Amino acid sequence: MHQTFNPYKSALDGLVLENPVRAFFQFCKKREDIRLKRESGLPAPWSNDPIFQKGRFLNVFREDDRGSKSIIQFINKIDSDFPSLIQAIFFSRWCNKQETLDILDPLLLLDPDKLSSALIDINFWCNTTAYPVEPIQLNDTEYSRLETATHVLKSSKEMLSSIILNSNGSVIEATNQINQIFKMKNDFPIFMAVMDIAWFRPDIIKPDSFVPVGIGAIAYIEILKRYLKKDSDEKVFAHMIKLQKKYWPEAKRNFHPIDIEYLSCECRKYYSYVNGTKLFEGKNLFYPKQ
């Protein structure tokens, strides 16, 4: 994945995990248990683990997160051709804010000027903390996040669709090809949008496609790579997917490569607290809501 400086590179330096595979699945089981207790209506705290009590973590399965649910609900309001689906998915990742997607009429995607006005009227229309969404460089012109979300994605939807249709179902191929055009320093928003297509058109983007590794996941993936004696990220993904049957056979579904990547990022967060390289402060703090 094309990316800039990695602030998490040394987060797990010096950490000793006897079995990082077991540690990975223990994290998954504990975090999923929290989700189930919370959704059943039990009061907080949902764990006796002080890290889970104080720190913010995403759910184990991407589709269970609030942001993902909002994206899915937003896209499901659209009954249109493939290019329009692509525009809506990419817009959702450029916005990436539950509150905006929940109130926005998807029909506004048809009119970039009205969409732009509507977003400007919404205070903080996009999520600026989840991951960076930088300006793109298209045909030697720079476009802001707002301009890209409103105008460029609509005018480029046919081109984006063509690239995706010719990617042979590969998230990595589609992401790389699109960023050759967008020229983003961090192509994570493209990667997430392409991966999301698998929720709606698994015949076009395969749910089990290998994925690039984001900066937040690298540190834990490297630990797994050394422990499993694998020489590539793809081999780590494949082996961890096989090991799920041993370590977590009761999970609600089987993992795909995106799950291993995504959860390696969450494990990096968790074990950074263990390692003392991450502090309970600012946006990292978890405040339970019933």
C-alpha positions in Angstrom: 0.0 0.0 0.0 1.3 3.4 -0.9 1.7 5.3 2.4 3.6 8.0 4.2 5.5 7.9 7.5 4.4 5.1 9.8 4.0 6.4 13.4 3.2 2.9 14.6 6.3 1.2 13.3 8.0 0.8 16.6 4.9 0.5 18.8 5.5 -3.2 19.6 9.3 -3.1 19.8 10.4 -5.0 22.9 7.0 -6.7 23.4 7.3 -10.4 24.3 4.4 -12.6 23.2 4.9 -16.3 23.8 2.4 -17.2 21.1 1.2 -14.1 19.0 -1.3 -16.3 17.1 -3.0 -17.3 20.4 -2.8 -13.7 21.5 -4.5 -12.6 18.2 -7.4 -14.9 18.7 -7.7 -14.2 22.4 -8.1 -10.5 21.5 -10.8 -11.5 19.0 -12.7 -13.6 21.4 -12.6 -11.0 24.2 -13.6 -8.2 21.9 -16.5 -10.2 20.4 -17.7 -11.2 23.8 -17.9 -7.5 24.7 -20.1 -6.8 21.6 -22.4 -9.6 22.4 -22.8 -8.5 26.1 -23.4 -4.9 25.0 -25.9 -5.8 22.4 -27.8 -8.0 24.8 -28.4 -5.0 27.0 -26.0 -5.8 29.9 -24.6 -2.7 31.6 -21.0 -1.6 31.4 -18.3 -2.7 32.0 -18.5 -5.6 29.6 -15.0 -6.8 30.4 -12.8 -7.0 33.5 -9.8 -6.2 31.3 -8.7 -2.6 32.1 -7.5 -2.1 28.5 -10.9 -2.9 27.1 -12.6 -0.8 29.8 -10.5 2.3 29.0 -9.5 2.0 25.3 -11.5 2.3 22.1 -11.5 -0.7 19.7 -13.4 -1.6 16.6 -15.6 -4.7 16.5 -14.1 -8.0 15.4 -16.3 -8.2 12.3 -16.2 -5.1 10.1 -19.9 -5.4 9.3 -20.8 -5.0 13.0 -19.2 -1.5 13.4 -21.5 1.5 13.4 -19.6 3.1 10.5 -19.9 0.0 8.4 -23.6 -0.3 9.2 -24.2 3.3 8.1 -22.3 2.7 4.8 -24.3 -0.4 4.1 -27.6 1.2 4.9 -26.7 4.3 2.8 -25.7 2.1 -0.2 -28.8 -0.1 0.2 -31.0 3.0 -0.5 -29.6 3.1 -4.0 -31.0 1.0 -6.8 -28.9 1.9 -9.8 -26.2 0.8 -12.2 -22.7 -0.3 -11.3 -21.0 3.1 -11.8 -23.5 4.8 -9.5 -22.9 2.1 -6.9 -19.1 2.8 -7.2 -19.7 6.5 -6.8 -21.8 5.9 -3.7 -19.3 3.5 -2.1 -16.3 5.8 -2.7 -18.3 8.8 -1.5 -19.2 6.9 1.7 -15.5 6.3 2.4 -14.5 9.9 1.6 -17.2 11.0 4.1 -16.7 8.1 6.5 -19.0 9.7 9.1 -22.0 7.8 10.4 -24.0 10.9 11.4 -23.7 12.4 7.9 -24.5 9.2 6.0 -27.6 8.6 8.2 -29.2 11.9 7.3 -28.0 12.4 3.7 -30.3 11.6 0.8 -28.3 9.4 -1.7 -30.1 11.1 -4.5 -27.9 14.1 -3.9 -25.1 12.2 -5.5 -26.7 12.9 -8.8 -26.2 16.7 -8.4 -22.7 17.6 -7.2 -23.5 21.2 -6.6 -26.4 20.5 -4.3 -24.4 17.7 -2.6 -21.6 20.1 -2.0 -24.0 22.7 -0.5 -25.6 20.1 1.7 -22.3 18.9 3.1 -21.1 22.5 3.7 -24.3 23.0 5.7 -23.4 20.1 7.9 -20.8 21.0 10.5 -17.9 18.6 10.2 -19.5 16.6 7.4 -16.6 14.1 7.3 -14.6 12.0 9.8 -11.2 13.6 10.1 -9.8 11.3 12.7 -10.4 7.7 11.5 -7.8 7.8 8.7 -6.4 10.5 6.5 -8.2 11.5 3.3 -5.9 13.7 1.4 -6.5 15.8 -1.8 -6.1 13.9 -5.0 -4.1 14.9 -8.1 -6.1 14.3 -11.2 -4.9 15.5 -14.6 -2.4 17.8 -13.0 -5.1 19.4 -10.9 -5.4 19.1 -7.1 -8.9 18.5 -5.7 -9.8 18.8 -2.0 -11.6 16.1 0.0 -14.9 17.9 -0.5 -14.4 18.5 -4.3 -13.4 14.9 -4.8 -16.4 13.6 -2.8 -18.9 15.7 -4.6 -17.7 16.4 -8.1 -14.8 14.2 -9.0 -16.3 10.9 -7.9 -19.4 11.5 -10.1 -17.4 12.6 -13.2 -15.0 9.7 -12.7 -17.4 6.9 -11.8 -17.3 5.3 -15.2 -13.5 5.3 -15.2 -13.4 3.8 -11.7 -15.9 1.2 -12.6 -13.9 0.1 -15.6 -10.7 -0.2 -13.6 -12.6 -2.3 -10.9 -14.2 -4.5 -13.5 -10.8 -5.3 -15.0 -9.1 -6.0 -11.7 -9.9 -9.8 -11.8 -11.5 -9.4 -8.3 -8.3 -8.2 -6.7 -8.4 -5.5 -4.1 -4.7 -4.8 -4.5 -4.9 -4.5 -8.3 -7.9 -2.2 -8.2 -6.4 0.0 -5.5 -3.1 0.3 -7.2 -4.6 1.1 -10.6 -6.9 3.8 -9.1 -4.2 5.4 -7.2 -2.0 5.7 -10.3 -4.7 8.2 -11.4 -5.5 9.8 -8.0 -1.9 10.0 -6.8 -2.7 10.0 -3.1 0.2 9.7 -0.7 -1.9 7.4 1.5 -4.3 5.3 -0.6 -6.1 3.8 2.4 -9.5 5.4 1.5 -9.3 3.8 -2.0 -8.4 0.4 -0.4 -11.4 0.6 1.9 -13.8 1.6 -0.8 -12.7 -1.1 -3.1 -12.9 -3.7 -0.3 -16.5 -2.5 0.5 -17.6 -3.4 -3.0 -17.4 -7.1 -1.9 -20.3 -6.5 0.4 -22.5 -5.6 -2.5 -20.9 -7.2 -5.6 -18.8 -10.2 -4.5 -18.9 -11.4 -8.1 -16.8 -8.3 -9.0 -14.5 -7.9 -5.9 -13.9 -11.2 -4.1 -14.4 -11.2 -0.4 -11.4 -13.5 0.0 -9.1 -11.2 -2.1 -5.7 -10.5 -0.7 -5.4 -7.0 0.6 -2.6 -4.5 1.1 -1.4 -3.9 4.7 -2.1 -0.5 6.2 0.4 1.3 8.4 -1.6 0.4 11.6 -1.3 -3.3 11.0 2.3 -3.6 9.9 3.8 -4.0 13.4 1.6 -7.0 14.4 1.8 -8.6 10.9 5.6 -8.5 11.2 5.4 -10.3 14.6 3.1 -13.0 13.0 5.4 -13.3 10.0 8.4 -14.0 12.2 6.5 -16.4 14.5 5.0 -18.3 11.6 8.2 -18.2 9.6 6.4 -16.8 6.5 8.1 -14.5 4.0 5.0 -12.6 2.8 1.9 -10.9 4.1 -0.2 -13.1 1.9 1.2 -16.3 3.4 0.5 -14.9 6.9 -3.1 -14.2 5.9 -3.6 -17.7 4.5 -2.1 -19.4 7.5 -4.1 -17.3 10.0 -7.3 -18.1 8.2 -6.5 -21.8 8.5 -5.6 -21.5 12.2 -9.0 -20.0 13.0 -10.4 -23.5 12.9 -8.1 -24.4 15.8 -8.2 -21.3 17.9 -11.7 -20.0 17.3 -13.9 -22.6 15.6 -17.1 -21.1 17.2 -16.7 -17.7 15.5 -19.8 -16.6 13.6 -18.1 -16.7 10.3 -14.7 -17.6 8.7 -12.1 -14.9 8.3 -10.9 -13.4 5.0 -7.6 -11.6 4.4 -9.2 -8.3 5.1 -10.1 -9.5 8.6 -6.6 -10.6 9.4 -5.3 -7.2 8.2 -7.9 -5.2 10.1 -7.6 -7.2 13.3 -3.8 -7.0 13.2 -4.3 -3.2 13.4 -6.6 -3.7 16.4 -4.1 -6.1 18.0 -1.4 -3.5 17.5 -3.5 -1.0 19.4 -4.2 -3.4 22.2 -0.7 -4.7 22.7 0.7 -1.1 22.4 -1.2 -0.5 25.7 0.4 -3.6 27.1 3.8 -2.4 25.8 3.4 1.1 27.3 3.8 2.8 23.9 0.1 3.9 23.7 -1.6 6.0 26.3 -5.2 6.3 27.4 -5.9 9.8 26.2 -7.8 11.9 23.7 -9.6 10.0 21.0 -8.2 6.7 22.4 -10.4 6.9 25.5 -13.6 4.9 25.5 -16.7 6.3 27.1 -19.4 3.5 27.3 -22.9 4.3 26.0 -25.7 1.9 26.9 
